Amino acid sequence: MTKINILPHSEIAPNGATINAENGLSLCQNLLNNGINIEHACEMSCACTTCHVIIRKGFQSTNPASEQEEDKLDRAWGLEANSRLSCQVVVGEHELTVEIPKYTVNYAKEG
């Protein structure tokens, strides 16, 4: 299990959170499995940017982004050098600190 710290987000995690993530699963799936309801409009198929996160700590330890992911990230709101799609980050052995941006480009938010 790997510790993942989620920085405060006004809707998704108002007080922030720390979860124990399962190695080998995507960051998005781990967040969802632990009650952090991050948007994922394309069902984690790397077809949108709604699960965009910024890796504040541990970025260098993540698996490399694919060309497809990088193309999608160009459309993400609030893109930064350490931005990733959480559906494409495979959780490994290293602790991560993650910020979920305030906005997404999802025009039809579920729930």
N, C-alpha and C positions, 0 to 999 in steps of 0.2 A: 504494500500500500504506500502511496505517495501523498504527501500533504500538499493541498492546493489552497492558497489563500485567495479569497475573492474580496476585492476592495468594495466599499459601500456603493450601492446603486439605488437610487431613490425608489424604484419599483420592484426590482428583482431581489435585491438583498440590502434593505435599508441600513442595516448595522454591519454589513460585510458578513463574511462567513469563512470558516475553515472546514474543509472536507478531507476525508481519506479516500483517495481515488484508487481505482483498480488499474494497475499497470496493463498496458496493451489495448485498453479501450480508448476511444477518442475523448478529448477534453469535454466536448459537448455532451456525450453520453454520460460521462461521469458527473457533470453538473446536473443534468436531468435526474440521474439516479439518486442524487443527494438533495433534491428539492429546490435546486436553483433553476428556475423555469426560464432559461434563455430561449429566445426565439430561434427557430430552425425551420423556416418556411419550406425549404426544399427537402425536408426529411433527411438531412445530413448527406446530400449527394454532391456537394460542391457546385451547386447551380445558382446560389444566391449569396448574399452577404449578411443575412440577418443574424448569424451566429458569430459575427466579427467580435474579436476580443483583442486587447492589447496586453502582451506578456510583459509585465513590469519587472519580474525577476525570474530567471531561468530560461530566457529566450534561447540562449546559445545551446542549451541542452535538448531543445525540441528537434523533431525530425525536420528535414528541409521541406520547404513549400514547393509544391509542384508548379509547373508552368500554368496549369489550369487554375490553381488557387491564386497565384499572383495576378492573373488576368481578372479574376473576380474581385480581388482585393482593391484593384484600381477604382472600383465603383463604390467602395464602402465609405460611409460617413465617418469623418474623424480619423482617416488613415494616418498611421504613424509607422516609423521604421520597424517597430516591434509588433506590428499588427499581424494577426493570423485569423483564419476561419477555425473556430473551435472544433468543427466537425472533421478537420483535417489534421489536427494536432494529436499525435498518439502519446498518451501519458507514459512516461518512462520512470526512471529511478529518482530524478531530481525534483526537488520542491519547486513549485511555481507560484508566482503571485500574478493574479489576473485582474484586469480592469475591463468591465463590460461598458462600452460606450453608452452614453445617454440616449442616443438616437440610432435608428436603423433606417434603411430605405424601403422597409416593408410597408406597402400601401394598404394592406388588408391584414392588420394584426389580429391574430386568433385570440379568443377568450376575452 
